[in-house]
């Protein structure tokens, strides 16, 4: 694993001895001096005109989108729109959409393969999802229905287009919304060709096209045949990728609009018919389709995915943050000139002590409100906005380069282990185990809880002893490597002066000099 900045970090390889898969969440665009000059000249000439004309066309789409649903009730919108509304508005939106992408520089859409009918494949799955330009795949697919966030309804023009599309809307803040979406997808997919096809981007977020992210099961829940659709941008310079870490929206838009010509390849693969087992198991179905598409693309199929706003990867039976979340806290504290080893946390082992943001600032001797808010937000808050000070103590200990991995895991156990109701000793139960893995490895709590239950199956208790916890975190063939890679300070950090550099996860980061140095 590389030492250095978070952006240089590569995913841990679950198979020891084989090369690590490419990091699909990072996109670095390196331009030569000649390319910079070219983009400056073309950007000054092409980009402003293209973007302006594209926005004009985007707003021209609104009347067609509005006309199709104008005067229709919610009950009427539960059925496919037919008649003149379908003919006039559908063709108008299709033509203007092609013009919009043409103006942005996508002069050619090359199509290979044959799109299946709605009876042959009610669901289309498109990958890799690498950019906000990917809706261009809607054009050769004849504007299928899509799944989108409900919050997008409030976006000007985009909201009108979603209503026109009769999109299936999901709210990330409403758990019941996901169940309704599943029911609606199943209803449309099993309508016998009554509804147009539904298009999914099963990765759920954008990557850099170097590997396929784990497919979410939503497109496969209905158990009906799906047709995989490949999207590729075979241009000499990749200006379209919009990954988690890389160029932002405006830069991607400006660079792509500055290209004289951008090409898109859309390939329809043969329809995938699920087996009886796959139709009953959406996750298995999704994984198998992912492998088929990855093989056709010539790239790896990975277990990488987004959980909330954090990219994670499967390591053994555990989901782990692609980058240690401690970096986020370390950056904030480093900016404030705070050395974690100098903080006397005084957390009481085995007992929670909830503190407010004000007490947190006093304990860490932080005065800048923005720094306090940034550091405090790293920790999970309860309904009253308080955090457990044991979380703070463990995070600061992990950022301090003075402790060995044995000492750090022992401290973690002492902080979160609980006395047994009957019997001697203390045990680490599910909540404490999940908190430790969430703080140190960025593991989602449900994944950590599942692993805890598996580890406890071998013993008579529902908790782990210190010996069992350290066997897992230090000596387990796979997870021990994970802990040591994330948390063991590098030799450079251990050799540094205590006040000079702060050890941070798998690298070292210099503490900013004080003013006047």
Residue, then its C-alpha position, 0 to 999 in steps of 0.5 A: x500500500x502506498x504512503x502519502x495523501x488520501x488521494x494516492x491510497x489504493x484499495x486493500x487487496x482481499x487476495x494476498x499476493x495478487x495485484x490490488x484492483x484499481x481505485x475506481x473513485x479517483x480520477x486524475x487528469x494530467x495535461x501537458x503544457x501543449x494540451x493546457x494551451x490547446x484547452x485555454x484557446x478552445x475553451x475561450x472560443x468553444x466552451x462559452x458558446x456551447x454551454x450557453x446554447x446548451x442551456x438555451x436548448x435545456x430551457x426549450x425542453x421545458x414546454x414539451x415536458x410540461x405539455x405532456x403532463x399538463x392537466x393530468x391527475x396523479x391517478x392518470x399518471x400511474x398509467x403510461x401516457x398515450x395519444x397525441x401527448x406521447x407522440x408530440x412531446x416524446x419526439x420533441x424532447x428526444x430531438x431537443x435532447x440530441x441537439x443539447x448533447x450535440x451542442x456540448x460536443x458529443x457529435x457522434x453516438x456510435x451504437x453497437x448491438x440490438x436493443x431488445x423490446x420491452x417484452x424481451x427485456x423490461x429493464x435496462x442496466x447501464x454501466x459504467x456510470x462515470x459522469x453526469x453526461x451518461x443520460x446521453x444513453x437515454x437517446x439510443x434507448x428511446x427515452x426509457x423511464x428512469x429512477x431518480x431522487x425525489x429531491x430532484x423534482x424541485x430542480x428547475x427544468x430537471x423536475x419537469x423532465x422527470x415528470x415528463x418521464x414518469x420517473x420512479x422517485x426515491x427519497x433517501x430520507x424516507x425508508x418507506x420510499x424504497x419499499x414503494x420504489x421496489x413495488x413500482x419497479x416490479x409493477x412496471x417490469x411485469x406489466x407485459x410490455x404495457x410500460x416502456x423499459x426502465x433504465x437503471x445505473x446499478x452502480x448508484x454513483x460515478x466512478x472513473x471507468x477503471x472498474x465496475x462498482x458493486x451493483x445495487x439489487x434494485x434493478x434485479x428485484x423483479x426477477x425479469x430479464x435485463x439487457x446490459x448496456x455499456x457506455x464508453x467514451x473512447x476519446x484521446x483524453x478522458x475529460x468526462x469522468x466525474x469521480x468522488x475524488x477528481x475534477x469538479x462539475x464545472x471543470x469537467x463541463x468546461x474541458x468536455x465542451x472545449x473538445x472539438x469532438x467527443x464520441x460516445x459508444x453505446x453497446x447493447x449486450x444480449x439479454x440476460x435471462x435469470x436462473x430460478x435461483x437468481x430470480x429469487x436472489x436479487x443480490x446474486x442476480x446483480x453480481x452475475x450481471x456485473x461480472x458479465x458486463x465487466x468481462x465485456x468491458x475488460x475491467x475488474x468487477x469489484x465490491x466497492x460501493x458507496x455507503x452514505x457519502x463514504x466509499x467502502x470496499x469488502x475485505x473478507x467479511x467486513x466493509x471498510x472505508x476506502x480511505x481511513x475516516x481518521x484523515x478527515x478529523x486529522x486534517x481539521x486538528x492539524x489545521x488548528x495546530x493540535x497534537x493529539x498526543x498532548x490531549x488528556x482525554x481522561x475517558x473512563x473505561x467501560x462507561x460513556x460520558x456524553x459531552x456537548x460541542x462546547x465541552x468538546x472545545x474546552x477539552x481539546x482547547x479549540x477556540x475557532x468555531x469552524x474548527x470545533x464544528x468540523x472536528x465535532x461533526x466527525x463523531x456520531x451524535x445522539x438526539x440531543x446533539x451530544x457525543x460519547x467522549x470515549x469516541x473522542x479518546x479512541x480517535x485521538x489515540x489512533x491519531x497519536x503516533x506514540x502507541x503500538x497497535x497492541x496498545x491501541x487495540x487494548x485501549x479500544x477494548x478497555x474503553x468499550x468493553x462492559x462488565x458481565x452481569x454474571x461471571x468474571x471479566x469484561x466483554x466487548x459487545x456488539x455496540x462497542x465493537x461496531x463503534x471501534x470499527x466505525x471509528x478506526x476503519x470507517x466500517x458501517x455499523x451494520x456490517x460490523x455488527x454482522x461480523x461481531x455476531x459471526x465472531x461470537x458464534x465460536x464462544x459461549x457468550x455474546x461478547x468478545x474477550x480481550x484475547x479474542x478481540x486482539x486475535x481478530x485485530x492483530x493475528x487474523x490473516x486478513x483483518x489483522x493486515x487491515x488493522x496494521x495497514x490502516x493504523x500502524x504509524x510509518x517508520x518515518x512517523x515513529x522516528x520524528x520528534x514528538x512535536x514535529x509530525x503527527x502520525x496519521x493512519x498509514x502515512x505521516x502528515x506535517x503539522x503546520x508551522x506556527x506564525x512567525x516560523 
